[in-house]
Amino acid sequence: MPEEIIHEETRSRTRQALATYFRRIARALGRGEPVPVDDAGTVTVDPTAESDVEVELEREDGTVHFEVEMEFEESETEVDEGAAASKATFELYADGADQHRWRLRHDNGNIVADGSEGYADKRDARSGIESVQRNAPGAHVVDLSRDEEAPDEGGSDATFELYADSVDQFRWRLRHDNSNIVADGGQGYASKQKAKQGLRSVKTNAPGAAVEETDS
């Protein structure tokens, strides 16, 4: 039977991004869940309980190749090329001042996240969405009321910050390593647990969420 490439991509990743990607794979393997192949989780593979693993490190033409390859019996493996990756949609719109903004709306109608600012250029608003899609899944969560700090290892290029506002409502924001706030919950919660549930929804739904332009 000829070889069939189901999914393939090549792009640069930071060490932290690599750690986040492999951690997602390890977590799925440990739980016995389908393993996400792409960042959005739209392609998954549910491997057998035991697999053949080949690890290879080689040099070629000034480049070092580090390859980890797993093999499973096809008859015992399930591949899903259309996994349900998200229950939310990014809405891109212009506000009353003609600034381009975005919000992440859950299928239940609730807005679970929005951008922290408006942009003069629609392309910048789209870049903001892409930053959330890229960084939210692996971002560490820190509780500022406990003076927590994000670990040095793993994570993404952003961190979820939990905090209490001036009226003792619990909120979250996603802060990039460059100190910019790229997303927030858009509302306060009566309990810290509810705020955590809100940011977890963003972690889960942002990567594979479609982007739609709306009138308002």
TORPA-4810 file (N, C-alpha, C, O; in nm, 3 decimals):
<nodes>
NODE_1_0.086_-0.120_0.000_0.000_0.000_0.000_0.089_0.124_0.000_0.180_0.132_0.082_M
NODE_2_0.066_0.222_-0.089_0.152_0.341_-0.094_0.141_0.426_0.031_0.040_0.423_0.102_P
NODE_3_0.247_0.501_0.058_0.250_0.587_0.176_0.150_0.700_0.162_0.138_0.760_0.055_E
NODE_4_0.079_0.730_0.269_-0.018_0.840_0.272_0.020_0.935_0.385_0.023_0.897_0.502_E
NODE_5_0.048_1.060_0.349_0.079_1.162_0.450_-0.053_1.225_0.494_-0.119_1.294_0.417_I
NODE_6_-0.090_1.202_0.618_-0.217_1.253_0.671_-0.203_1.398_0.713_-0.293_1.478_0.688_I
NODE_7_-0.093_1.432_0.777_-0.069_1.571_0.823_0.081_1.595_0.828_0.156_1.510_0.874_H
NODE_8_0.123_1.712_0.781_0.265_1.746_0.786_0.279_1.898_0.794_0.210_1.971_0.722_E
NODE_9_0.367_1.945_0.880_0.394_2.088_0.889_0.537_2.108_0.939_0.589_2.028_1.016_E
NODE_10_0.597_2.216_0.893_0.732_2.251_0.935_0.735_2.399_0.969_0.701_2.483_0.886_T
NODE_11_0.774_2.431_1.090_0.789_2.572_1.129_0.878_2.581_1.251_0.901_2.482_1.320_R
NODE_12_0.930_2.700_1.276_1.019_2.721_1.389_0.938_2.731_1.519_0.828_2.786_1.520_S
NODE_13_0.993_2.676_1.626_0.932_2.685_1.758_1.040_2.717_1.860_1.154_2.673_1.846_R
NODE_14_1.004_2.793_1.962_1.098_2.818_2.071_1.107_2.691_2.156_1.026_2.600_2.142_T
NODE_15_1.208_2.687_2.244_1.221_2.572_2.335_1.097_2.559_2.422_1.050_2.447_2.446_R
NODE_16_1.042_2.673_2.469_0.923_2.668_2.552_0.804_2.614_2.474_0.726_2.534_2.526_Q
NODE_17_0.790_2.658_2.348_0.679_2.611_2.266_0.691_2.462_2.239_0.590_2.390_2.238_A
NODE_18_0.813_2.414_2.218_0.835_2.271_2.200_0.796_2.194_2.325_0.731_2.090_2.318_L
NODE_19_0.836_2.247_2.441_0.803_2.181_2.567_0.652_2.172_2.585_0.600_2.070_2.629_A
NODE_20_0.582_2.280_2.549_0.436_2.281_2.561_0.374_2.178_2.468_0.283_2.106_2.508_T
NODE_21_0.424_2.170_2.344_0.370_2.076_2.246_0.389_1.932_2.294_0.296_1.852_2.290_Y
NODE_22_0.511_1.899_2.338_0.537_1.762_2.383_0.462_1.730_2.512_0.424_1.615_2.537_F
NODE_23_0.440_1.833_2.595_0.367_1.810_2.720_0.221_1.774_2.690_0.163_1.689_2.758_R
NODE_24_0.163_1.837_2.588_0.026_1.804_2.549_0.018_1.660_2.501_-0.078_1.588_2.531_R
NODE_25_0.120_1.618_2.426_0.123_1.479_2.378_0.137_1.383_2.496_0.066_1.283_2.504_I
NODE_26_0.230_1.415_2.586_0.254_1.327_2.702_0.129_1.317_2.789_0.096_1.209_2.838_A
NODE_27_0.060_1.430_2.809_-0.060_1.429_2.893_-0.169_1.340_2.831_-0.235_1.264_2.901_R
NODE_28_-0.186_1.351_2.699_-0.287_1.270_2.631_-0.251_1.122_2.637_-0.338_1.037_2.658_A
NODE_29_-0.122_1.090_2.619_-0.079_0.951_2.627_-0.102_0.895_2.767_-0.150_0.783_2.783_L
NODE_30_-0.068_0.975_2.868_-0.084_0.930_3.006_-0.228_0.907_3.045_-0.258_0.821_3.128_G
NODE_31_-0.319_0.984_2.986_-0.461_0.972_3.019_-0.533_0.871_2.930_-0.651_0.841_2.951_R
NODE_32_-0.462_0.818_2.829_-0.527_0.727_2.736_-0.622_0.796_2.640_-0.716_0.735_2.590_G
NODE_33_-0.595_0.926_2.614_-0.681_1.005_2.526_-0.620_1.015_2.387_-0.500_0.991_2.371_E
NODE_34_-0.700_1.051_2.285_-0.643_1.076_2.153_-0.535_1.184_2.160_-0.550_1.283_2.233_P
NODE_35_-0.428_1.167_2.087_-0.313_1.257_2.091_-0.329_1.365_1.985_-0.349_1.333_1.868_V
NODE_36_-0.320_1.494_2.023_-0.329_1.601_1.923_-0.203_1.605_1.836_-0.091_1.608_1.888_P
NODE_37_-0.221_1.604_1.706_-0.107_1.608_1.614_-0.069_1.753_1.583_0.049_1.787_1.579_V
NODE_38_-0.170_1.838_1.560_-0.144_1.979_1.531_-0.180_2.063_1.653_-0.245_2.014_1.746_D
NODE_39_-0.137_2.190_1.652_-0.160_2.277_1.767_-0.309_2.299_1.794_-0.351_2.311_1.909_D
NODE_40_-0.389_2.304_1.687_-0.532_2.331_1.704_-0.609_2.208_1.749_-0.724_2.219_1.790_A
NODE_41_-0.547_2.091_1.741_-0.615_1.968_1.781_-0.717_1.922_1.680_-0.806_1.844_1.715_G
NODE_42_-0.707_1.967_1.554_-0.802_1.926_1.451_-0.766_1.790_1.392_-0.849_1.727_1.326_T
NODE_43_-0.643_1.744_1.415_-0.601_1.610_1.374_-0.551_1.537_1.498_-0.462_1.586_1.568_V
NODE_44_-0.608_1.421_1.526_-0.567_1.344_1.642_-0.543_1.199_1.603_-0.594_1.151_1.501_T
NODE_45_-0.465_1.131_1.685_-0.442_0.988_1.666_-0.455_0.919_1.801_-0.399_0.964_1.901_V
NODE_46_-0.531_0.810_1.803_-0.551_0.733_1.926_-0.469_0.605_1.912_-0.516_0.508_1.854_D
NODE_47_-0.345_0.605_1.965_-0.255_0.492_1.942_-0.287_0.369_2.026_-0.372_0.373_2.116_P
NODE_48_-0.218_0.262_1.994_-0.233_0.138_2.069_-0.170_0.152_2.207_-0.099_0.249_2.235_T
NODE_49_-0.197_0.055_2.294_-0.145_0.059_2.430_0.007_0.048_2.432_0.072_0.097_2.524_A
NODE_50_0.064_-0.017_2.332_0.209_-0.033_2.323_0.253_-0.002_2.181_0.192_-0.048_2.084_E
NODE_51_0.360_0.075_2.168_0.405_0.120_2.037_0.554_0.097_2.019_0.629_0.090_2.117_S
NODE_52_0.596_0.086_1.894_0.738_0.083_1.862_0.787_0.227_1.850_0.727_0.307_1.779_D
NODE_53_0.896_0.258_1.919_0.949_0.395_1.919_1.093_0.393_1.869_1.176_0.316_1.917_V
NODE_54_1.121_0.480_1.773_1.256_0.492_1.719_1.308_0.633_1.746_1.243_0.731_1.709_E
NODE_55_1.423_0.644_1.811_1.486_0.773_1.839_1.616_0.780_1.760_1.699_0.689_1.767_V
NODE_56_1.633_0.889_1.685_1.751_0.900_1.600_1.808_1.041_1.609_1.735_1.140_1.600_E
NODE_57_1.939_1.049_1.626_2.010_1.177_1.628_2.122_1.167_1.525_2.208_1.080_1.536_L
NODE_58_2.122_1.256_1.427_2.222_1.248_1.321_2.264_1.387_1.273_2.192_1.485_1.293_E
NODE_59_2.380_1.394_1.211_2.429_1.517_1.149_2.425_1.499_0.997_2.452_1.392_0.944_R
NODE_60_2.389_1.608_0.930_2.386_1.604_0.784_2.398_1.746_0.729_2.313_1.831_0.755_E
NODE_61_2.506_1.770_0.653_2.527_1.899_0.587_2.516_2.017_0.684_2.450_2.117_0.654_D
NODE_62_2.580_2.004_0.799_2.582_2.114_0.895_2.456_2.128_0.979_2.442_2.226_1.052_G
NODE_63_2.365_2.033_0.970_2.240_2.038_1.046_2.228_1.913_1.133_2.262_1.803_1.089_T
NODE_64_2.181_1.929_1.256_2.158_1.816_1.345_2.009_1.781_1.342_1.924_1.869_1.357_V
NODE_65_1.979_1.654_1.321_1.841_1.606_1.316_1.813_1.519_1.439_1.884_1.422_1.465_H
NODE_66_1.711_1.555_1.513_1.668_1.479_1.630_1.526_1.432_1.601_1.433_1.512_1.601_F
NODE_67_1.509_1.305_1.578_1.380_1.253_1.535_1.329_1.147_1.633_1.402_1.058_1.675_E
NODE_68_1.203_1.161_1.669_1.135_1.061_1.751_1.016_1.010_1.669_0.927_1.087_1.634_V
NODE_69_1.015_0.882_1.641_0.911_0.825_1.555_0.841_0.711_1.628_0.904_0.622_1.683_E
NODE_70_0.708_0.716_1.626_0.627_0.611_1.688_0.551_0.537_1.579_0.505_0.597_1.482_M
NODE_71_0.540_0.407_1.595_0.467_0.326_1.497_0.361_0.242_1.568_0.387_0.184_1.673_E
NODE_72_0.240_0.237_1.508_0.132_0.158_1.563_0.070_0.074_1.452_0.082_0.107_1.334_F
NODE_73_0.005_-0.034_1.491_-0.070_-0.115_1.395_-0.193_-0.035_1.350_-0.273_0.007_1.433_E
NODE_74_-0.207_-0.016_1.220_-0.317_0.065_1.169_-0.454_0.009_1.209_-0.547_0.085_1.236_E
NODE_75_-0.463_-0.123_1.213_-0.592_-0.184_1.244_-0.638_-0.156_1.387_-0.756_-0.170_1.419_S
NODE_76_-0.543_-0.115_1.473_-0.575_-0.089_1.613_-0.563_0.060_1.648_-0.569_0.098_1.765_E
NODE_77_-0.547_0.142_1.546_-0.524_0.285_1.568_-0.635_0.366_1.502_-0.676_0.336_1.390_T
NODE_78_-0.684_0.467_1.573_-0.788_0.554_1.517_-0.731_0.692_1.489_-0.675_0.758_1.577_E
NODE_79_-0.746_0.735_1.364_-0.702_0.868_1.322_-0.825_0.952_1.291_-0.912_0.910_1.216_V
NODE_80_-0.830_1.071_1.349_-0.942_1.163_1.327_-0.888_1.289_1.261_-0.816_1.367_1.324_D
NODE_81_-0.923_1.309_1.134_-0.875_1.427_1.059_-0.969_1.545_1.072_-0.942_1.652_1.016_E
NODE_82_-1.078_1.529_1.143_-1.173_1.639_1.161_-1.220_1.647_1.304_-1.340_1.659_1.331_G
NODE_83_-1.126_1.640_1.397_-1.162_1.643_1.538_-1.229_1.776_1.574_-1.194_1.881_1.522_A
NODE_84_-1.326_1.768_1.665_-1.393_1.890_1.710_-1.298_1.966_1.801_-1.282_1.932_1.918_A
NODE_85_-1.235_2.069_1.747_-1.130_2.138_1.819_-1.180_2.252_1.906_-1.113_2.291_2.002_A
NODE_86_-1.295_2.306_1.874_-1.338_2.425_1.947_-1.489_2.434_1.953_-1.560_2.390_1.863_S
NODE_87_-1.536_2.493_2.064_-1.679_2.522_2.079_-1.699_2.673_2.086_-1.792_2.722_2.150_K
NODE_88_-1.611_2.746_2.019_-1.618_2.892_2.022_-1.571_2.949_1.888_-1.511_2.879_1.807_A
NODE_89_-1.600_3.076_1.867_-1.563_3.145_1.743_-1.506_3.282_1.777_-1.559_3.353_1.862_T
NODE_90_-1.397_3.319_1.711_-1.345_3.455_1.721_-1.426_3.546_1.631_-1.441_3.519_1.511_F
NODE_91_-1.479_3.653_1.687_-1.553_3.752_1.609_-1.465_3.876_1.593_-1.422_3.935_1.692_E
NODE_92_-1.440_3.915_1.470_-1.360_4.033_1.438_-1.454_4.143_1.392_-1.532_4.123_1.298_L
NODE_93_-1.449_4.259_1.458_-1.546_4.364_1.428_-1.485_4.502_1.449_-1.377_4.515_1.507_Y
NODE_94_-1.555_4.605_1.400_-1.512_4.743_1.419_-1.604_4.809_1.522_-1.726_4.795_1.514_A
NODE_95_-1.546_4.881_1.618_-1.628_4.945_1.721_-1.676_5.082_1.673_-1.657_5.117_1.556_D
NODE_96_-1.739_5.158_1.761_-1.795_5.287_1.724_-1.692_5.389_1.681_-1.725_5.487_1.614_G
NODE_97_-1.566_5.368_1.719_-1.458_5.460_1.681_-1.378_5.405_1.563_-1.267_5.451_1.535_A
NODE_98_-1.436_5.307_1.492_-1.370_5.244_1.377_-1.237_5.179_1.414_-1.145_5.171_1.332_D
NODE_99_-1.227_5.132_1.537_-1.112_5.053_1.579_-1.149_4.905_1.562_-1.261_4.864_1.592_Q
NODE_100_-1.054_4.827_1.515_-1.079_4.684_1.494_-1.055_4.608_1.624_-0.950_4.623_1.688_H
NODE_101_-1.151_4.527_1.662_-1.144_4.452_1.787_-1.184_4.306_1.762_-1.237_4.271_1.656_R
NODE_102_-1.159_4.223_1.862_-1.201_4.083_1.854_-1.258_4.039_1.988_-1.228_4.097_2.093_W
NODE_103_-1.340_3.935_1.983_-1.391_3.869_2.103_-1.407_3.722_2.070_-1.428_3.684_1.955_R
NODE_104_-1.398_3.639_2.172_-1.414_3.495_2.156_-1.549_3.457_2.217_-1.568_3.465_2.339_L
NODE_105_-1.640_3.415_2.131_-1.777_3.384_2.176_-1.798_3.232_2.177_-1.775_3.165_2.076_R
NODE_106_-1.840_3.179_2.292_-1.871_3.037_2.304_-1.999_3.005_2.228_-2.082_3.093_2.204_H
NODE_107_-2.016_2.879_2.192_-2.136_2.838_2.120_-2.263_2.862_2.201_-2.373_2.869_2.145_D
NODE_108_-2.249_2.876_2.335_-2.367_2.903_2.419_-2.402_3.051_2.420_-2.496_3.092_2.488_N
NODE_109_-2.328_3.131_2.345_-2.355_3.274_2.334_-2.271_3.362_2.424_-2.263_3.483_2.402_G
NODE_110_-2.207_3.305_2.525_-2.125_3.383_2.618_-1.994_3.427_2.554_-1.933_3.352_2.478_N
NODE_111_-1.952_3.549_2.585_-1.820_3.597_2.542_-1.721_3.556_2.650_-1.731_3.602_2.764_I
NODE_112_-1.626_3.471_2.615_-1.532_3.418_2.714_-1.400_3.492_2.715_-1.320_3.475_2.808_V
NODE_113_-1.374_3.573_2.613_-1.249_3.651_2.610_-1.264_3.762_2.508_-1.342_3.751_2.413_A
NODE_114_-1.188_3.869_2.528_-1.180_3.972_2.424_-1.042_4.037_2.429_-0.966_4.019_2.524_D
NODE_115_-1.014_4.113_2.324_-0.886_4.183_2.318_-0.884_4.298_2.415_-0.989_4.350_2.453_G
NODE_116_-0.767_4.337_2.456_-0.756_4.443_2.556_-0.755_4.583_2.494_-0.753_4.683_2.566_S
NODE_117_-0.756_4.589_2.361_-0.749_4.720_2.296_-0.804_4.710_2.155_-0.824_4.601_2.101_E
NODE_118_-0.830_4.829_2.095_-0.870_4.836_1.955_-0.748_4.863_1.868_-0.648_4.918_1.915_G
NODE_119_-0.757_4.826_1.741_-0.645_4.843_1.648_-0.691_4.924_1.527_-0.802_4.906_1.477_Y
NODE_120_-0.604_5.012_1.480_-0.635_5.090_1.360_-0.632_5.003_1.236_-0.705_5.028_1.140_A
NODE_121_-0.549_4.901_1.237_-0.533_4.811_1.123_-0.593_4.675_1.157_-0.561_4.616_1.260_D
NODE_122_-0.679_4.626_1.070_-0.743_4.496_1.093_-0.640_4.384_1.105_-0.660_4.288_1.178_K
NODE_123_-0.529_4.398_1.032_-0.426_4.295_1.037_-0.366_4.283_1.178_-0.329_4.173_1.220_R
NODE_124_-0.358_4.394_1.249_-0.306_4.388_1.386_-0.404_4.315_1.479_-0.362_4.243_1.570_D
NODE_125_-0.533_4.334_1.455_-0.633_4.262_1.535_-0.623_4.112_1.508_-0.633_4.032_1.601_A
NODE_126_-0.602_4.075_1.383_-0.585_3.933_1.350_-0.458_3.878_1.414_-0.455_3.763_1.459_R
NODE_127_-0.354_3.958_1.419_-0.230_3.913_1.484_-0.255_3.889_1.633_-0.198_3.797_1.692_S
NODE_128_-0.341_3.973_1.694_-0.377_3.953_1.834_-0.448_3.820_1.855_-0.421_3.748_1.951_G
NODE_129_-0.540_3.788_1.764_-0.610_3.659_1.771_-0.511_3.544_1.760_-0.518_3.448_1.837_I
NODE_130_-0.418_3.555_1.664_-0.321_3.448_1.643_-0.231_3.430_1.765_-0.191_3.318_1.796_E
NODE_131_-0.199_3.540_1.834_-0.117_3.531_1.954_-0.191_3.453_2.063_-0.130_3.372_2.133_S
NODE_132_-0.322_3.477_2.076_-0.401_3.404_2.176_-0.410_3.257_2.138_-0.395_3.170_2.223_V
NODE_133_-0.435_3.229_2.010_-0.445_3.090_1.965_-0.314_3.015_1.990_-0.315_2.897_2.027_Q
NODE_134_-0.204_3.084_1.970_-0.072_3.020_1.983_-0.031_3.003_2.129_0.028_2.901_2.165_R
NODE_135_-0.061_3.101_2.212_-0.007_3.103_2.349_-0.100_3.053_2.458_-0.053_3.004_2.560_N
NODE_136_-0.232_3.064_2.438_-0.326_3.029_2.546_-0.317_2.883_2.590_-0.317_2.858_2.711_A
NODE_137_-0.308_2.785_2.498_-0.313_2.645_2.543_-0.205_2.608_2.643_-0.232_2.536_2.739_P
NODE_138_-0.083_2.656_2.623_0.027_2.617_2.711_0.065_2.719_2.816_0.162_2.699_2.889_G
NODE_139_-0.009_2.829_2.825_0.027_2.935_2.919_0.011_2.889_3.064_-0.089_2.827_3.100_A
NODE_140_0.110_2.921_3.147_0.099_2.895_3.290_-0.007_2.987_3.350_-0.035_3.094_3.296_H
NODE_141_-0.066_2.945_3.461_-0.163_3.026_3.534_-0.103_3.064_3.668_-0.061_2.977_3.744_V
NODE_142_-0.099_3.194_3.698_-0.046_3.240_3.826_-0.153_3.322_3.899_-0.229_3.397_3.838_V
NODE_143_-0.157_3.305_4.030_-0.251_3.377_4.115_-0.177_3.494_4.178_-0.095_3.475_4.268_D
NODE_144_-0.206_3.615_4.131_-0.133_3.732_4.180_-0.165_3.763_4.326_-0.085_3.824_4.395_L
NODE_145_-0.283_3.719_4.373_-0.318_3.744_4.513_-0.229_3.663_4.607_-0.220_3.693_4.726_S
NODE_146_-0.164_3.560_4.554_-0.073_3.477_4.632_0.073_3.503_4.595_0.164_3.431_4.635_R
NODE_147_0.092_3.608_4.516_0.228_3.646_4.473_0.297_3.532_4.398_0.419_3.515_4.408_D
NODE_148_0.219_3.454_4.324_0.278_3.344_4.247_0.351_3.399_4.125_0.317_3.504_4.072_E
NODE_149_0.452_3.327_4.083_0.526_3.360_3.962_0.528_3.238_3.871_0.527_3.124_3.918_E
NODE_150_0.531_3.263_3.741_0.532_3.153_3.645_0.664_3.078_3.652_0.769_3.140_3.667_A
NODE_151_0.661_2.945_3.641_0.785_2.868_3.638_0.873_2.910_3.521_0.824_2.960_3.420_P
NODE_152_1.002_2.890_3.534_1.095_2.927_3.428_1.087_2.832_3.310_1.114_2.871_3.196_D
NODE_153_1.050_2.707_3.336_1.047_2.606_3.231_0.906_2.583_3.180_0.808_2.601_3.251_E
NODE_154_0.899_2.543_3.053_0.772_2.508_2.992_0.686_2.630_2.967_0.735_2.743_2.964_G
NODE_155_0.557_2.608_2.948_0.466_2.717_2.923_0.478_2.769_2.781_0.534_2.704_2.694_G
NODE_156_0.423_2.888_2.758_0.428_2.952_2.627_0.490_3.090_2.644_0.556_3.117_2.744_S
NODE_157_0.469_3.176_2.546_0.523_3.312_2.553_0.428_3.407_2.625_0.442_3.529_2.614_D
NODE_158_0.331_3.353_2.697_0.236_3.436_2.772_0.195_3.363_2.900_0.217_3.243_2.914_A
NODE_159_0.135_3.438_2.992_0.094_3.383_3.121_-0.045_3.433_3.157_-0.074_3.551_3.141_T
NODE_160_-0.131_3.343_3.204_-0.260_3.383_3.257_-0.241_3.434_3.399_-0.183_3.366_3.483_F
NODE_161_-0.291_3.555_3.426_-0.283_3.615_3.559_-0.423_3.622_3.620_-0.514_3.681_3.562_E
NODE_162_-0.439_3.562_3.737_-0.563_3.570_3.814_-0.549_3.681_3.917_-0.447_3.689_3.986_L
NODE_163_-0.650_3.767_3.930_-0.638_3.876_4.026_-0.777_3.924_4.068_-0.877_3.893_4.003_Y
NODE_164_-0.782_3.999_4.177_-0.907_4.059_4.225_-0.906_4.208_4.191_-0.805_4.275_4.211_A
NODE_165_-1.018_4.259_4.138_-1.024_4.400_4.102_-1.064_4.485_4.222_-1.068_4.436_4.335_D
NODE_166_-1.092_4.612_4.198_-1.117_4.706_4.308_-1.248_4.680_4.383_-1.267_4.729_4.494_S
NODE_167_-1.338_4.601_4.322_-1.464_4.568_4.390_-1.468_4.420_4.429_-1.574_4.361_4.444_V
NODE_168_-1.348_4.362_4.444_-1.332_4.224_4.488_-1.397_4.122_4.395_-1.442_4.016_4.438_D
NODE_169_-1.401_4.156_4.266_-1.440_4.059_4.164_-1.313_3.992_4.111_-1.210_4.057_4.095_Q
NODE_170_-1.320_3.862_4.083_-1.204_3.790_4.032_-1.201_3.798_3.879_-1.302_3.778_3.811_F
NODE_171_-1.084_3.828_3.828_-1.066_3.844_3.684_-0.940_3.771_3.638_-0.858_3.727_3.719_R
NODE_172_-0.927_3.758_3.507_-0.804_3.702_3.450_-0.764_3.785_3.328_-0.846_3.851_3.265_W
NODE_173_-0.636_3.780_3.299_-0.583_3.843_3.178_-0.467_3.756_3.128_-0.401_3.688_3.206_R
NODE_174_-0.445_3.761_3.000_-0.335_3.686_2.939_-0.228_3.787_2.900_-0.247_3.868_2.810_L
NODE_175_-0.115_3.781_2.971_-0.008_3.879_2.950_0.108_3.813_2.875_0.160_3.709_2.917_R
NODE_176_0.148_3.875_2.765_0.261_3.825_2.687_0.391_3.856_2.760_0.396_3.944_2.846_H
NODE_177_0.496_3.782_2.726_0.626_3.804_2.790_0.679_3.944_2.765_0.766_3.991_2.839_D
NODE_178_0.628_4.012_2.662_0.671_4.151_2.636_0.593_4.251_2.720_0.605_4.372_2.700_N
NODE_179_0.512_4.201_2.814_0.430_4.278_2.910_0.296_4.324_2.854_0.214_4.376_2.929_S
NODE_180_0.271_4.307_2.724_0.142_4.345_2.668_0.033_4.247_2.711_0.055_4.126_2.715_N
NODE_181_-0.085_4.301_2.742_-0.201_4.217_2.772_-0.269_4.187_2.639_-0.317_4.278_2.572_I
NODE_182_-0.273_4.061_2.601_-0.327_4.023_2.470_-0.472_3.978_2.478_-0.539_3.970_2.375_V
NODE_183_-0.523_3.947_2.598_-0.662_3.907_2.614_-0.703_3.919_2.760_-0.618_3.914_2.849_A
NODE_184_-0.834_3.934_2.783_-0.886_3.928_2.920_-1.026_3.872_2.916_-1.084_3.852_2.809_D
NODE_185_-1.080_3.846_3.034_-1.211_3.783_3.043_-1.327_3.876_3.014_-1.438_3.829_2.988_G
NODE_186_-1.304_4.007_3.017_-1.409_4.102_2.987_-1.513_4.120_3.096_-1.605_4.200_3.081_G
NODE_187_-1.500_4.047_3.206_-1.596_4.058_3.315_-1.533_4.010_3.444_-1.430_3.942_3.442_Q
NODE_188_-1.595_4.044_3.556_-1.551_3.994_3.685_-1.636_3.877_3.729_-1.751_3.863_3.686_G
NODE_189_-1.581_3.793_3.814_-1.652_3.675_3.865_-1.659_3.683_4.017_-1.569_3.735_4.083_Y
NODE_190_-1.768_3.630_4.072_-1.786_3.634_4.216_-1.688_3.541_4.287_-1.654_3.564_4.403_A
NODE_191_-1.643_3.436_4.220_-1.550_3.342_4.281_-1.428_3.321_4.193_-1.433_3.336_4.071_S
NODE_192_-1.318_3.288_4.258_-1.195_3.261_4.184_-1.211_3.138_4.096_-1.154_3.131_3.987_K
NODE_193_-1.289_3.040_4.144_-1.310_2.918_4.068_-1.378_2.948_3.935_-1.343_2.889_3.833_Q
NODE_194_-1.475_3.040_3.935_-1.543_3.077_3.811_-1.446_3.144_3.714_-1.453_3.122_3.593_K
NODE_195_-1.357_3.227_3.767_-1.257_3.292_3.682_-1.165_3.188_3.619_-1.129_3.198_3.501_A
NODE_196_-1.128_3.088_3.698_-1.043_2.980_3.645_-1.115_2.903_3.536_-1.055_2.865_3.436_K
NODE_197_-1.244_2.879_3.555_-1.321_2.808_3.453_-1.324_2.889_3.324_-1.319_2.832_3.215_Q
NODE_198_-1.333_3.021_3.337_-1.335_3.106_3.218_-1.205_3.097_3.140_-1.207_3.083_3.018_G
NODE_199_-1.093_3.104_3.209_-0.966_3.099_3.136_-0.939_2.959_3.081_-0.875_2.945_2.977_L
NODE_200_-0.988_2.855_3.151_-0.972_2.719_3.098_-1.048_2.702_2.967_-1.004_2.631_2.877_R
NODE_201_-1.164_2.768_2.958_-1.241_2.763_2.835_-1.161_2.824_2.720_-1.167_2.775_2.607_S
NODE_202_-1.087_2.931_2.749_-1.004_2.994_2.647_-0.890_2.901_2.608_-0.859_2.886_2.490_V
NODE_203_-0.827_2.839_2.708_-0.720_2.744_2.679_-0.767_2.634_2.584_-0.696_2.597_2.490_K
NODE_204_-0.888_2.584_2.609_-0.941_2.472_2.532_-0.991_2.513_2.394_-0.966_2.444_2.295_T
NODE_205_-1.062_2.625_2.387_-1.134_2.660_2.266_-1.062_2.755_2.171_-1.092_2.757_2.052_N
NODE_206_-0.967_2.835_2.221_-0.902_2.933_2.135_-0.822_2.874_2.019_-0.832_2.925_1.908_A
NODE_207_-0.743_2.767_2.041_-0.655_2.721_1.933_-0.725_2.687_1.802_-0.677_2.722_1.695_P
NODE_208_-0.838_2.618_1.809_-0.905_2.575_1.687_-1.025_2.657_1.648_-1.097_2.621_1.555_G
NODE_209_-1.049_2.770_1.717_-1.166_2.851_1.688_-1.155_2.921_1.553_-1.050_2.975_1.519_A
NODE_210_-1.264_2.918_1.477_-1.269_2.988_1.350_-1.275_3.138_1.374_-1.313_3.183_1.482_A
NODE_211_-1.237_3.216_1.273_-1.242_3.362_1.281_-1.345_3.412_1.182_-1.336_3.385_1.063_V
NODE_212_-1.444_3.486_1.232_-1.548_3.541_1.147_-1.556_3.692_1.165_-1.542_3.743_1.276_E
NODE_213_-1.579_3.763_1.056_-1.596_3.908_1.063_-1.743_3.939_1.081_-1.828_3.884_1.010_E
NODE_214_-1.774_4.026_1.177_-1.914_4.064_1.203_-1.928_4.215_1.191_-1.829_4.288_1.186_T
NODE_215_-2.052_4.260_1.186_-2.078_4.403_1.170_-2.052_4.482_1.297_-2.013_4.598_1.292_D
NODE_216_-2.074_4.416_1.413_-2.054_4.487_1.540_-2.035_4.387_1.651_-2.017_4.426_1.767_S
</nodes>
